[in-house]
């Protein structure tokens, strides 16, 4: 597994954990935690897609 794929794997795990945190926040009935989880998910996904585009331009993927 090359370095680019490892980085993308870390972003995928981070996105998955963000989704899990949203579910956990719903179970706790905490609106603030749900909002923070959604913001975290958006940030991780946007960063991941930007990184994927960068890797693809460099020919690493």
C-alpha distance matrix in Angstrom:
0.0 3.8 6.7 8.3 6.3 6.7 10.2 10.9 10.2 12.6 15.0 15.1 16.0 18.5 20.0 20.3 22.0 24.3 25.4 26.1 28.1 30.2 31.1 32.0 34.1 35.9 36.7 38.1 40.1 39.0 39.2 38.0 34.8 34.1 34.6 32.3 29.6 30.0 29.9 26.8 25.1 26.3 25.1 21.5 21.4 23.0 20.7 17.6 19.1 20.2 16.8 15.4 18.4 17.9 14.3 15.8 18.7 16.7 14.9 11.4 11.0
3.8 0.0 3.8 5.6 5.6 6.4 8.9 10.3 10.8 12.7 14.7 15.6 16.9 18.8 20.3 21.3 22.9 24.7 26.2 27.2 28.9 30.9 32.2 33.1 34.9 36.8 37.9 39.1 40.9 39.5 39.4 38.0 35.0 34.4 34.5 32.1 29.7 29.9 29.3 26.3 24.9 25.6 24.1 20.8 20.7 21.7 19.2 16.4 17.7 18.2 14.6 13.6 16.2 15.0 11.5 13.3 15.8 13.5 12.1 8.4 9.1
6.7 3.8 0.0 3.8 5.5 5.1 6.3 8.7 9.8 10.7 12.6 14.3 15.5 16.7 18.6 20.0 21.2 22.8 24.6 25.8 27.1 29.1 30.8 31.5 33.0 35.2 36.4 37.3 39.0 37.4 37.2 35.5 32.6 32.3 32.1 29.5 27.4 27.7 26.8 23.7 22.7 23.4 21.4 18.3 18.7 19.4 16.5 14.2 16.0 16.0 12.2 12.1 14.8 13.2 10.1 12.9 15.0 12.6 12.3 8.6 9.8
8.3 5.6 3.8 0.0 3.8 5.4 5.2 6.3 8.6 10.0 10.8 12.4 14.4 15.5 16.7 18.5 20.1 21.2 22.9 24.5 25.8 27.4 29.2 30.3 31.6 33.6 35.1 36.2 37.6 35.9 35.4 33.8 31.2 30.5 30.1 27.8 25.6 25.5 24.6 21.8 20.5 20.7 19.0 16.0 15.8 16.4 13.7 11.2 12.5 12.6 9.0 8.4 11.1 9.9 6.8 9.4 12.0 10.3 10.0 6.4 6.9
6.3 5.6 5.5 3.8 0.0 3.8 5.4 5.0 6.1 8.7 9.8 10.3 12.3 14.2 15.2 16.3 18.3 19.9 21.0 22.5 24.2 25.9 27.3 28.5 30.1 31.9 33.1 34.5 36.0 34.8 34.4 33.2 30.3 29.4 29.4 27.3 24.8 24.7 24.4 21.5 19.7 20.4 19.3 15.9 15.4 16.8 14.6 11.4 12.8 14.0 10.8 9.3 12.6 12.5 9.3 11.1 14.3 13.1 12.0 8.5 7.4
6.7 6.4 5.1 5.4 3.8 0.0 3.8 5.4 5.0 6.3 8.8 9.8 10.6 12.4 14.3 15.3 16.6 18.5 20.1 21.1 22.6 24.7 26.1 26.8 28.5 30.6 31.6 32.8 34.5 33.2 33.2 31.7 28.7 28.2 28.4 26.0 23.5 24.0 23.6 20.3 19.0 20.3 18.8 15.2 15.6 17.3 14.8 11.9 14.3 15.3 11.9 11.5 15.1 14.5 11.8 14.2 17.1 15.6 15.1 11.5 11.0
10.2 8.9 6.3 5.2 5.4 3.8 0.0 3.8 5.4 5.1 6.4 8.7 10.0 10.6 12.5 14.3 15.4 16.6 18.7 20.1 21.1 23.0 24.9 25.7 26.9 29.1 30.5 31.4 32.9 31.2 31.0 29.3 26.5 26.0 25.8 23.3 21.1 21.5 20.6 17.5 16.5 17.4 15.5 12.1 12.8 14.0 11.2 8.8 11.5 12.1 8.7 9.2 12.7 11.9 10.0 12.9 15.5 14.4 14.7 11.4 11.2
10.9 10.3 8.7 6.3 5.0 5.4 3.8 0.0 3.8 5.4 5.0 6.2 8.7 9.8 10.5 12.3 14.2 15.2 16.6 18.4 19.9 21.3 23.0 24.3 25.7 27.4 29.0 30.2 31.5 30.1 29.6 28.3 25.5 24.6 24.5 22.4 19.9 19.7 19.4 16.5 14.7 15.5 14.3 10.9 10.6 12.2 10.2 6.9 9.1 10.7 8.0 7.3 11.1 11.5 9.6 11.7 14.7 14.5 14.3 11.4 9.9
10.2 10.8 9.8 8.6 6.1 5.0 5.4 3.8 0.0 3.8 5.4 5.0 6.2 8.6 9.8 10.5 12.3 14.2 15.4 16.5 18.3 20.2 21.4 22.5 24.3 26.1 27.2 28.6 30.2 29.1 29.0 27.9 24.8 24.0 24.4 22.3 19.5 19.9 20.0 16.8 15.0 16.6 15.8 12.0 12.1 14.6 12.8 9.6 12.2 14.2 11.7 11.0 14.8 15.3 13.2 15.1 18.3 17.9 17.3 14.1 12.5
12.6 12.7 10.7 10.0 8.7 6.3 5.1 5.4 3.8 0.0 3.8 5.4 5.1 6.1 8.6 9.8 10.5 12.3 14.3 15.2 16.4 18.6 20.2 20.8 22.3 24.6 25.7 26.6 28.3 26.9 26.9 25.5 22.4 22.0 22.3 19.8 17.3 18.1 17.9 14.4 13.4 15.2 13.8 10.1 11.4 13.7 11.5 9.2 12.6 14.1 11.6 12.1 15.8 15.8 14.4 16.9 19.7 19.1 19.3 16.1 15.1
15.0 14.7 12.6 10.8 9.8 8.8 6.4 5.0 5.4 3.8 0.0 3.8 5.5 5.0 6.1 8.6 9.8 10.5 12.4 14.2 15.2 16.7 18.8 19.8 20.9 22.9 24.6 25.5 26.8 25.2 24.8 23.4 20.6 19.8 19.7 17.5 15.0 15.3 14.9 11.7 10.3 11.7 10.5 6.7 7.6 10.0 8.2 5.8 9.3 11.1 9.4 10.0 13.5 14.0 13.4 15.5 18.2 18.4 18.8 16.1 14.8
15.1 15.6 14.3 12.4 10.3 9.8 8.7 6.2 5.0 5.4 3.8 0.0 3.8 5.4 5.1 6.2 8.6 9.8 10.7 12.4 14.2 15.6 17.0 18.4 20.0 21.5 23.0 24.5 25.8 24.7 24.4 23.6 20.6 19.4 19.9 18.1 15.0 15.1 15.7 12.8 10.5 12.3 12.3 8.6 8.3 11.6 10.9 7.9 10.4 13.2 11.9 11.4 14.9 16.2 15.2 16.6 19.8 20.2 20.0 17.3 15.3
16.0 16.9 15.5 14.4 12.3 10.6 10.0 8.7 6.2 5.1 5.5 3.8 0.0 3.8 5.4 5.0 6.1 8.6 9.9 10.4 12.2 14.3 15.5 16.3 18.2 20.1 21.0 22.3 24.1 23.1 23.4 22.5 19.1 18.4 19.4 17.3 14.2 15.2 16.0 12.7 11.0 13.7 13.4 9.8 10.7 14.1 13.1 10.8 13.8 16.3 14.7 14.8 18.4 19.3 18.1 20.0 23.0 23.1 23.0 20.0 18.2
18.5 18.8 16.7 15.5 14.2 12.4 10.6 9.8 8.6 6.1 5.0 5.4 3.8 0.0 3.8 5.4 5.1 6.2 8.7 9.8 10.4 12.6 14.5 15.1 16.3 18.6 20.0 20.8 22.3 20.8 20.8 19.5 16.3 15.9 16.4 14.0 11.3 12.5 12.7 9.2 8.1 11.0 10.2 6.9 8.9 11.9 10.9 9.6 13.0 14.9 13.9 14.7 18.0 18.7 18.3 20.4 23.1 23.3 23.8 21.0 19.6
20.0 20.3 18.6 16.7 15.2 14.3 12.5 10.5 9.8 8.6 6.1 5.1 5.4 3.8 0.0 3.8 5.4 5.0 6.3 8.7 9.8 10.8 12.8 14.3 15.3 17.0 18.8 20.0 21.0 19.8 19.4 18.5 15.6 14.3 14.8 13.1 9.9 10.2 11.0 8.2 5.7 8.5 9.0 6.0 6.5 10.2 10.4 8.9 11.5 14.1 13.8 14.2 17.2 18.6 18.5 20.0 22.7 23.6 23.8 21.5 19.6
20.3 21.3 20.0 18.5 16.3 15.3 14.3 12.3 10.5 9.8 8.6 6.2 5.0 5.4 3.8 0.0 3.8 5.4 5.1 6.2 8.6 10.0 10.9 12.4 14.3 15.6 16.9 18.6 20.0 19.3 19.5 19.1 15.8 14.5 15.9 14.5 10.9 11.7 13.4 10.8 8.4 11.6 12.6 9.7 10.0 13.8 14.1 12.3 14.6 17.5 17.0 16.9 20.1 21.7 21.1 22.4 25.5 26.2 26.0 23.5 21.3
22.0 22.9 21.2 20.1 18.3 16.6 15.4 14.2 12.3 10.5 9.8 8.6 6.1 5.1 5.4 3.8 0.0 3.8 5.4 5.0 6.1 8.7 9.9 10.3 12.1 14.2 15.2 16.2 18.1 17.1 17.7 17.0 13.4 12.9 14.5 12.6 9.3 11.2 12.7 9.7 8.6 12.3 12.7 10.2 11.7 15.2 15.1 14.0 16.8 19.2 18.6 19.2 22.3 23.5 23.1 24.9 27.7 28.1 28.3 25.6 23.8
24.3 24.7 22.8 21.2 19.9 18.5 16.6 15.2 14.2 12.3 10.5 9.8 8.6 6.2 5.0 5.4 3.8 0.0 3.8 5.4 5.0 6.4 8.9 9.8 10.5 12.6 14.4 15.2 16.3 14.9 14.9 14.0 10.8 9.9 11.0 9.3 5.8 7.4 9.0 6.4 5.3 9.1 9.9 8.3 9.9 13.0 13.5 13.2 15.7 17.9 18.0 18.8 21.6 22.9 23.1 24.8 27.3 28.1 28.7 26.3 24.6
25.4 26.2 24.6 22.9 21.0 20.1 18.7 16.6 15.4 14.3 12.4 10.7 9.9 8.7 6.3 5.1 5.4 3.8 0.0 3.8 5.4 5.2 6.6 8.8 9.9 10.9 12.8 14.5 15.3 14.7 14.6 14.7 11.7 9.7 11.5 11.0 7.2 7.8 10.6 9.0 6.8 10.1 12.1 10.7 11.0 14.4 15.6 14.8 16.6 19.4 19.8 20.0 22.7 24.5 24.6 25.7 28.5 29.6 29.8 27.6 25.3
26.1 27.2 25.8 24.5 22.5 21.1 20.1 18.4 16.5 15.2 14.2 12.4 10.4 9.8 8.7 6.2 5.0 5.4 3.8 0.0 3.8 5.4 5.2 6.2 8.6 9.9 10.7 12.5 14.2 14.0 14.8 15.1 11.6 10.4 13.1 12.3 8.7 10.5 13.2 11.4 10.0 13.6 15.1 13.5 14.3 17.7 18.5 17.6 19.8 22.5 22.5 22.7 25.7 27.3 27.1 28.4 31.3 32.1 32.2 29.7 27.5
28.1 28.9 27.1 25.8 24.2 22.6 21.1 19.9 18.3 16.4 15.2 14.2 12.2 10.4 9.8 8.6 6.1 5.0 5.4 3.8 0.0 3.8 5.4 4.9 6.0 8.5 9.7 10.4 12.0 11.1 12.0 11.8 8.1 7.7 10.4 9.1 6.0 8.9 11.3 9.5 9.4 13.0 14.1 13.2 14.7 17.7 18.4 18.2 20.6 22.9 23.0 23.8 26.6 27.9 28.1 29.8 32.3 33.1 33.6 31.1 29.3
30.2 30.9 29.1 27.4 25.9 24.7 23.0 21.3 20.2 18.6 16.7 15.6 14.3 12.6 10.8 10.0 8.7 6.4 5.2 5.4 3.8 0.0 3.8 5.4 5.1 6.2 8.7 9.8 10.3 9.6 9.7 10.2 7.3 5.2 8.1 8.3 5.2 6.8 10.0 9.6 8.9 11.9 13.9 13.7 14.5 17.3 18.7 18.7 20.6 23.0 23.7 24.3 26.7 28.5 28.9 30.2 32.7 33.9 34.4 32.2 30.2
31.1 32.2 30.8 29.2 27.3 26.1 24.9 23.0 21.4 20.2 18.8 17.0 15.5 14.5 12.8 10.9 9.9 8.9 6.6 5.2 5.4 3.8 0.0 3.8 5.4 5.1 6.3 8.7 9.7 10.4 11.3 12.7 9.8 7.9 11.3 11.9 9.0 10.4 13.8 13.2 12.1 15.2 17.4 16.7 17.2 20.3 21.8 21.3 23.1 25.8 26.3 26.6 29.2 31.0 31.2 32.3 35.0 36.2 36.4 34.1 31.8
32.0 33.1 31.5 30.3 28.5 26.8 25.7 24.3 22.5 20.8 19.8 18.4 16.3 15.1 14.3 12.4 10.3 9.8 8.8 6.2 4.9 5.4 3.8 0.0 3.8 5.4 5.0 6.3 8.6 9.0 11.1 12.1 8.8 8.4 12.1 11.9 9.6 12.1 14.9 14.0 13.8 17.1 18.7 18.0 19.2 22.2 23.1 22.9 25.1 27.5 27.8 28.4 31.2 32.7 32.8 34.2 36.9 37.8 38.1 35.6 33.6
34.1 34.9 33.0 31.6 30.1 28.5 26.9 25.7 24.3 22.3 20.9 20.0 18.2 16.3 15.3 14.3 12.1 10.5 9.9 8.6 6.0 5.1 5.4 3.8 0.0 3.8 5.3 5.0 6.1 5.5 7.4 8.4 5.5 5.4 9.1 9.4 8.0 10.4 13.1 12.9 13.3 16.2 17.8 17.8 19.2 21.8 22.9 23.3 25.3 27.5 28.1 29.0 31.5 32.9 33.5 35.0 37.4 38.4 39.1 36.8 34.9
35.9 36.8 35.2 33.6 31.9 30.6 29.1 27.4 26.1 24.6 22.9 21.5 20.1 18.6 17.0 15.6 14.2 12.6 10.9 9.9 8.5 6.2 5.1 5.4 3.8 0.0 3.8 5.3 4.8 6.2 7.5 9.9 8.1 6.5 10.2 11.7 10.2 11.5 14.7 15.1 14.9 17.4 19.6 19.8 20.5 23.1 24.8 24.9 26.5 29.0 29.9 30.4 32.7 34.6 35.1 36.3 38.7 40.1 40.5 38.4 36.2
36.7 37.9 36.4 35.1 33.1 31.6 30.5 29.0 27.2 25.7 24.6 23.0 21.0 20.0 18.8 16.9 15.2 14.4 12.8 10.7 9.7 8.7 6.3 5.0 5.3 3.8 0.0 3.8 5.4 7.9 10.3 12.6 10.5 9.9 13.6 14.6 13.0 14.8 17.9 17.8 17.6 20.5 22.5 22.2 23.1 26.0 27.4 27.2 29.1 31.6 32.2 32.7 35.3 37.0 37.2 38.5 41.2 42.3 42.5 40.2 38.0
38.1 39.1 37.3 36.2 34.5 32.8 31.4 30.2 28.6 26.6 25.5 24.5 22.3 20.8 20.0 18.6 16.2 15.2 14.5 12.5 10.4 9.8 8.7 6.3 5.0 5.3 3.8 0.0 3.8 5.4 8.8 10.6 8.8 9.5 13.0 13.6 12.8 15.2 17.7 17.7 18.3 21.1 22.6 22.8 24.2 26.7 27.9 28.2 30.3 32.4 33.0 33.9 36.4 37.9 38.3 39.9 42.3 43.3 43.8 41.5 39.6
40.1 40.9 39.0 37.6 36.0 34.5 32.9 31.5 30.2 28.3 26.8 25.8 24.1 22.3 21.0 20.0 18.1 16.3 15.3 14.2 12.0 10.3 9.7 8.6 6.1 4.8 5.4 3.8 0.0 3.8 6.3 9.1 8.6 8.5 11.5 13.2 12.9 14.5 17.1 17.9 18.4 20.7 22.6 23.2 24.3 26.6 28.1 28.7 30.5 32.6 33.6 34.5 36.6 38.3 39.0 40.4 42.7 44.0 44.6 42.5 40.5
39.0 39.5 37.4 35.9 34.8 33.2 31.2 30.1 29.1 26.9 25.2 24.7 23.1 20.8 19.8 19.3 17.1 14.9 14.7 14.0 11.1 9.6 10.4 9.0 5.5 6.2 7.9 5.4 3.8 0.0 3.8 5.5 5.4 6.4 8.9 10.1 10.7 12.6 14.5 15.4 16.6 18.7 20.2 21.1 22.6 24.5 25.9 26.9 28.7 30.5 31.5 32.8 34.9 36.3 37.2 38.8 40.8 42.1 43.0 40.9 39.2
39.2 39.4 37.2 35.4 34.4 33.2 31.0 29.6 29.0 26.9 24.8 24.4 23.4 20.8 19.4 19.5 17.7 14.9 14.6 14.8 12.0 9.7 11.3 11.1 7.4 7.5 10.3 8.8 6.3 3.8 0.0 3.8 5.5 5.1 6.3 8.7 9.8 10.7 12.5 14.2 15.3 16.7 18.5 20.0 21.1 22.7 24.4 25.6 27.1 28.8 30.2 31.5 33.2 34.8 36.0 37.4 39.3 40.8 41.8 40.0 38.3
38.0 38.0 35.5 33.8 33.2 31.7 29.3 28.3 27.9 25.5 23.4 23.6 22.5 19.5 18.5 19.1 17.0 14.0 14.7 15.1 11.8 10.2 12.7 12.1 8.4 9.9 12.6 10.6 9.1 5.5 3.8 0.0 3.8 5.4 5.2 6.2 8.6 10.0 10.7 12.2 14.2 15.5 16.5 18.3 20.0 21.2 22.5 24.2 25.9 27.1 28.5 30.1 31.8 33.0 34.4 36.1 37.7 39.1 40.4 38.6 37.1
34.8 35.0 32.6 31.2 30.3 28.7 26.5 25.5 24.8 22.4 20.6 20.6 19.1 16.3 15.6 15.8 13.4 10.8 11.7 11.6 8.1 7.3 9.8 8.8 5.5 8.1 10.5 8.8 8.6 5.4 5.5 3.8 0.0 3.8 5.4 5.0 6.0 8.6 9.8 10.3 12.1 14.2 15.1 16.2 18.1 19.8 20.9 22.1 24.1 25.6 26.6 28.1 30.1 31.3 32.3 34.1 36.0 37.1 38.3 36.2 34.7
34.1 34.4 32.3 30.5 29.4 28.2 26.0 24.6 24.0 22.0 19.8 19.4 18.4 15.9 14.3 14.5 12.9 9.9 9.7 10.4 7.7 5.2 7.9 8.4 5.4 6.5 9.9 9.5 8.5 6.4 5.1 5.4 3.8 0.0 3.8 5.5 5.0 6.2 8.6 9.8 10.4 12.3 14.2 15.3 16.4 18.3 19.9 20.8 22.5 24.3 25.6 26.7 28.6 30.2 31.2 32.6 34.6 36.1 37.0 35.1 33.3
34.6 34.5 32.1 30.1 29.4 28.4 25.8 24.5 24.4 22.3 19.7 19.9 19.4 16.4 14.8 15.9 14.5 11.0 11.5 13.1 10.4 8.1 11.3 12.1 9.1 10.2 13.6 13.0 11.5 8.9 6.3 5.2 5.4 3.8 0.0 3.8 5.4 5.1 6.2 8.6 9.8 10.6 12.3 14.2 15.4 16.5 18.3 19.8 21.2 22.6 24.2 25.7 27.2 28.7 30.1 31.5 33.2 34.8 36.0 34.4 32.8
32.3 32.1 29.5 27.8 27.3 26.0 23.3 22.4 22.3 19.8 17.5 18.1 17.3 14.0 13.1 14.5 12.6 9.3 11.0 12.3 9.1 8.3 11.9 11.9 9.4 11.7 14.6 13.6 13.2 10.1 8.7 6.2 5.0 5.5 3.8 0.0 3.8 5.5 5.1 6.1 8.6 9.9 10.5 12.2 14.2 15.4 16.4 18.1 20.0 21.1 22.3 24.1 25.9 26.9 28.3 30.1 31.7 32.9 34.3 32.4 31.1
29.6 29.7 27.4 25.6 24.8 23.5 21.1 19.9 19.5 17.3 15.0 15.0 14.2 11.3 9.9 10.9 9.3 5.8 7.2 8.7 6.0 5.2 9.0 9.6 8.0 10.2 13.0 12.8 12.9 10.7 9.8 8.6 6.0 5.0 5.4 3.8 0.0 3.8 5.4 5.0 6.1 8.6 9.8 10.4 12.1 14.1 15.3 16.2 18.2 19.9 20.8 22.2 24.3 25.6 26.6 28.2 30.2 31.4 32.4 30.4 28.8
30.0 29.9 27.7 25.5 24.7 24.0 21.5 19.7 19.9 18.1 15.3 15.1 15.2 12.5 10.2 11.7 11.2 7.4 7.8 10.5 8.9 6.8 10.4 12.1 10.4 11.5 14.8 15.2 14.5 12.6 10.7 10.0 8.6 6.2 5.1 5.5 3.8 0.0 3.8 5.4 5.0 6.2 8.6 9.9 10.5 12.2 14.2 15.2 16.5 18.3 19.8 20.9 22.6 24.3 25.5 26.8 28.6 30.3 31.2 29.6 27.9
29.9 29.3 26.8 24.6 24.4 23.6 20.6 19.4 20.0 17.9 14.9 15.7 16.0 12.7 11.0 13.4 12.7 9.0 10.6 13.2 11.3 10.0 13.8 14.9 13.1 14.7 17.9 17.7 17.1 14.5 12.5 10.7 9.8 8.6 6.2 5.1 5.4 3.8 0.0 3.8 5.4 5.2 6.2 8.6 9.9 10.6 12.2 14.1 15.5 16.5 18.2 19.9 21.3 22.6 24.2 25.7 27.2 28.7 30.1 28.6 27.3
26.8 26.3 23.7 21.8 21.5 20.3 17.5 16.5 16.8 14.4 11.7 12.8 12.7 9.2 8.2 10.8 9.7 6.4 9.0 11.4 9.5 9.6 13.2 14.0 12.9 15.1 17.8 17.7 17.9 15.4 14.2 12.2 10.3 9.8 8.6 6.1 5.0 5.4 3.8 0.0 3.8 5.5 5.1 6.1 8.5 9.9 10.6 12.1 14.3 15.4 16.3 18.1 20.1 21.0 22.2 24.1 25.8 26.9 28.2 26.4 25.1
25.1 24.9 22.7 20.5 19.7 19.0 16.5 14.7 15.0 13.4 10.3 10.5 11.0 8.1 5.7 8.4 8.6 5.3 6.8 10.0 9.4 8.9 12.1 13.8 13.3 14.9 17.6 18.3 18.4 16.6 15.3 14.2 12.1 10.4 9.8 8.6 6.1 5.0 5.4 3.8 0.0 3.8 5.4 5.2 6.0 8.5 9.9 10.4 12.2 14.2 15.2 16.2 18.3 19.9 20.8 22.2 24.3 25.6 26.5 24.7 23.0
26.3 25.6 23.4 20.7 20.4 20.3 17.4 15.5 16.6 15.2 11.7 12.3 13.7 11.0 8.5 11.6 12.3 9.1 10.1 13.6 13.0 11.9 15.2 17.1 16.2 17.4 20.5 21.1 20.7 18.7 16.7 15.5 14.2 12.3 10.6 9.9 8.6 6.2 5.2 5.5 3.8 0.0 3.8 5.5 5.2 6.0 8.5 9.8 10.6 12.2 14.1 15.2 16.6 18.3 19.8 21.0 22.6 24.4 25.6 24.2 22.6
25.1 24.1 21.4 19.0 19.3 18.8 15.5 14.3 15.8 13.8 10.5 12.3 13.4 10.2 9.0 12.6 12.7 9.9 12.1 15.1 14.1 13.9 17.4 18.7 17.8 19.6 22.5 22.6 22.6 20.2 18.5 16.5 15.1 14.2 12.3 10.5 9.8 8.6 6.2 5.1 5.4 3.8 0.0 3.8 5.5 5.3 6.1 8.4 10.1 10.7 12.1 14.1 15.5 16.5 18.2 19.9 21.3 22.6 24.2 22.8 21.7
21.5 20.8 18.3 16.0 15.9 15.2 12.1 10.9 12.0 10.1 6.7 8.6 9.8 6.9 6.0 9.7 10.2 8.3 10.7 13.5 13.2 13.7 16.7 18.0 17.8 19.8 22.2 22.8 23.2 21.1 20.0 18.3 16.2 15.3 14.2 12.2 10.4 9.9 8.6 6.1 5.2 5.5 3.8 0.0 3.8 5.6 5.2 6.0 8.6 9.9 10.4 12.0 14.3 15.2 16.2 18.1 19.9 21.0 22.1 20.3 19.1
21.4 20.7 18.7 15.8 15.4 15.6 12.8 10.6 12.1 11.4 7.6 8.3 10.7 8.9 6.5 10.0 11.7 9.9 11.0 14.3 14.7 14.5 17.2 19.2 19.2 20.5 23.1 24.2 24.3 22.6 21.1 20.0 18.1 16.4 15.4 14.2 12.1 10.5 9.9 8.5 6.0 5.2 5.5 3.8 0.0 3.8 5.5 5.0 6.2 8.6 9.8 10.4 12.3 14.2 15.1 16.3 18.3 19.9 20.7 19.3 17.5
23.0 21.7 19.4 16.4 16.8 17.3 14.0 12.2 14.6 13.7 10.0 11.6 14.1 11.9 10.2 13.8 15.2 13.0 14.4 17.7 17.7 17.3 20.3 22.2 21.8 23.1 26.0 26.7 26.6 24.5 22.7 21.2 19.8 18.3 16.5 15.4 14.1 12.2 10.6 9.9 8.5 6.0 5.3 5.6 3.8 0.0 3.8 5.4 5.3 6.2 8.6 9.9 10.7 12.4 14.3 15.3 16.7 18.6 19.9 19.0 17.7
20.7 19.2 16.5 13.7 14.6 14.8 11.2 10.2 12.8 11.5 8.2 10.9 13.1 10.9 10.4 14.1 15.1 13.5 15.6 18.5 18.4 18.7 21.8 23.1 22.9 24.8 27.4 27.9 28.1 25.9 24.4 22.5 20.9 19.9 18.3 16.4 15.3 14.2 12.2 10.6 9.9 8.5 6.1 5.2 5.5 3.8 0.0 3.8 5.5 5.1 6.1 8.5 9.9 10.5 12.2 14.1 15.4 16.6 18.3 16.9 16.2
17.6 16.4 14.2 11.2 11.4 11.9 8.8 6.9 9.6 9.2 5.8 7.9 10.8 9.6 8.9 12.3 14.0 13.2 14.8 17.6 18.2 18.7 21.3 22.9 23.3 24.9 27.2 28.2 28.7 26.9 25.6 24.2 22.1 20.8 19.8 18.1 16.2 15.2 14.1 12.1 10.4 9.8 8.4 6.0 5.0 5.4 3.8 0.0 3.8 5.5 5.1 6.1 8.6 9.8 10.4 12.1 14.2 15.3 16.2 14.6 13.3
19.1 17.7 16.0 12.5 12.8 14.3 11.5 9.1 12.2 12.6 9.3 10.4 13.8 13.0 11.5 14.6 16.8 15.7 16.6 19.8 20.6 20.6 23.1 25.1 25.3 26.5 29.1 30.3 30.5 28.7 27.1 25.9 24.1 22.5 21.2 20.0 18.2 16.5 15.5 14.3 12.2 10.6 10.1 8.6 6.2 5.3 5.5 3.8 0.0 3.8 5.4 4.9 6.2 8.6 9.8 10.4 12.3 14.2 15.1 14.2 12.6
20.2 18.2 16.0 12.6 14.0 15.3 12.1 10.7 14.2 14.1 11.1 13.2 16.3 14.9 14.1 17.5 19.2 17.9 19.4 22.5 22.9 23.0 25.8 27.5 27.5 29.0 31.6 32.4 32.6 30.5 28.8 27.1 25.6 24.3 22.6 21.1 19.9 18.3 16.5 15.4 14.2 12.2 10.7 9.9 8.6 6.2 5.1 5.5 3.8 0.0 3.8 5.4 5.2 6.3 8.7 9.9 10.7 12.5 14.3 13.8 13.2
16.8 14.6 12.2 9.0 10.8 11.9 8.7 8.0 11.7 11.6 9.4 11.9 14.7 13.9 13.8 17.0 18.6 18.0 19.8 22.5 23.0 23.7 26.3 27.8 28.1 29.9 32.2 33.0 33.6 31.5 30.2 28.5 26.6 25.6 24.2 22.3 20.8 19.8 18.2 16.3 15.2 14.1 12.1 10.4 9.8 8.6 6.1 5.1 5.4 3.8 0.0 3.8 5.4 5.0 6.1 8.5 9.8 10.6 12.2 11.0 10.8
15.4 13.6 12.1 8.4 9.3 11.5 9.2 7.3 11.0 12.1 10.0 11.4 14.8 14.7 14.2 16.9 19.2 18.8 20.0 22.7 23.8 24.3 26.6 28.4 29.0 30.4 32.7 33.9 34.5 32.8 31.5 30.1 28.1 26.7 25.7 24.1 22.2 20.9 19.9 18.1 16.2 15.2 14.1 12.0 10.4 9.9 8.5 6.1 4.9 5.4 3.8 0.0 3.8 5.4 5.1 6.0 8.6 9.8 10.4 9.3 8.0
18.4 16.2 14.8 11.1 12.6 15.1 12.7 11.1 14.8 15.8 13.5 14.9 18.4 18.0 17.2 20.1 22.3 21.6 22.7 25.7 26.6 26.7 29.2 31.2 31.5 32.7 35.3 36.4 36.6 34.9 33.2 31.8 30.1 28.6 27.2 25.9 24.3 22.6 21.3 20.1 18.3 16.6 15.5 14.3 12.3 10.7 9.9 8.6 6.2 5.2 5.4 3.8 0.0 3.8 5.5 5.0 6.1 8.6 9.8 10.1 9.3
17.9 15.0 13.2 9.9 12.5 14.5 11.9 11.5 15.3 15.8 14.0 16.2 19.3 18.7 18.6 21.7 23.5 22.9 24.5 27.3 27.9 28.5 31.0 32.7 32.9 34.6 37.0 37.9 38.3 36.3 34.8 33.0 31.3 30.2 28.7 26.9 25.6 24.3 22.6 21.0 19.9 18.3 16.5 15.2 14.2 12.4 10.5 9.8 8.6 6.3 5.0 5.4 3.8 0.0 3.8 5.5 5.2 6.3 8.7 8.8 9.5
14.3 11.5 10.1 6.8 9.3 11.8 10.0 9.6 13.2 14.4 13.4 15.2 18.1 18.3 18.5 21.1 23.1 23.1 24.6 27.1 28.1 28.9 31.2 32.8 33.5 35.1 37.2 38.3 39.0 37.2 36.0 34.4 32.3 31.2 30.1 28.3 26.6 25.5 24.2 22.2 20.8 19.8 18.2 16.2 15.1 14.3 12.2 10.4 9.8 8.7 6.1 5.1 5.5 3.8 0.0 3.8 5.5 5.1 6.2 5.2 6.1
15.8 13.3 12.9 9.4 11.1 14.2 12.9 11.7 15.1 16.9 15.5 16.6 20.0 20.4 20.0 22.4 24.9 24.8 25.7 28.4 29.8 30.2 32.3 34.2 35.0 36.3 38.5 39.9 40.4 38.8 37.4 36.1 34.1 32.6 31.5 30.1 28.2 26.8 25.7 24.1 22.2 21.0 19.9 18.1 16.3 15.3 14.1 12.1 10.4 9.9 8.5 6.0 5.0 5.5 3.8 0.0 3.8 5.4 5.0 5.9 5.3
18.7 15.8 15.0 12.0 14.3 17.1 15.5 14.7 18.3 19.7 18.2 19.8 23.0 23.1 22.7 25.5 27.7 27.3 28.5 31.3 32.3 32.7 35.0 36.9 37.4 38.7 41.2 42.3 42.7 40.8 39.3 37.7 36.0 34.6 33.2 31.7 30.2 28.6 27.2 25.8 24.3 22.6 21.3 19.9 18.3 16.7 15.4 14.2 12.3 10.7 9.8 8.6 6.1 5.2 5.5 3.8 0.0 3.8 5.4 7.8 8.6
16.7 13.5 12.6 10.3 13.1 15.6 14.4 14.5 17.9 19.1 18.4 20.2 23.1 23.3 23.6 26.2 28.1 28.1 29.6 32.1 33.1 33.9 36.2 37.8 38.4 40.1 42.3 43.3 44.0 42.1 40.8 39.1 37.1 36.1 34.8 32.9 31.4 30.3 28.7 26.9 25.6 24.4 22.6 21.0 19.9 18.6 16.6 15.3 14.2 12.5 10.6 9.8 8.6 6.3 5.1 5.4 3.8 0.0 3.8 5.6 8.1
14.9 12.1 12.3 10.0 12.0 15.1 14.7 14.3 17.3 19.3 18.8 20.0 23.0 23.8 23.8 26.0 28.3 28.7 29.8 32.2 33.6 34.4 36.4 38.1 39.1 40.5 42.5 43.8 44.6 43.0 41.8 40.4 38.3 37.0 36.0 34.3 32.4 31.2 30.1 28.2 26.5 25.6 24.2 22.1 20.7 19.9 18.3 16.2 15.1 14.3 12.2 10.4 9.8 8.7 6.2 5.0 5.4 3.8 0.0 3.8 5.6
11.4 8.4 8.6 6.4 8.5 11.5 11.4 11.4 14.1 16.1 16.1 17.3 20.0 21.0 21.5 23.5 25.6 26.3 27.6 29.7 31.1 32.2 34.1 35.6 36.8 38.4 40.2 41.5 42.5 40.9 40.0 38.6 36.2 35.1 34.4 32.4 30.4 29.6 28.6 26.4 24.7 24.2 22.8 20.3 19.3 19.0 16.9 14.6 14.2 13.8 11.0 9.3 10.1 8.8 5.2 5.9 7.8 5.6 3.8 0.0 3.8
11.0 9.1 9.8 6.9 7.4 11.0 11.2 9.9 12.5 15.1 14.8 15.3 18.2 19.6 19.6 21.3 23.8 24.6 25.3 27.5 29.3 30.2 31.8 33.6 34.9 36.2 38.0 39.6 40.5 39.2 38.3 37.1 34.7 33.3 32.8 31.1 28.8 27.9 27.3 25.1 23.0 22.6 21.7 19.1 17.5 17.7 16.2 13.3 12.6 13.2 10.8 8.0 9.3 9.5 6.1 5.3 8.6 8.1 5.6 3.8 0.0
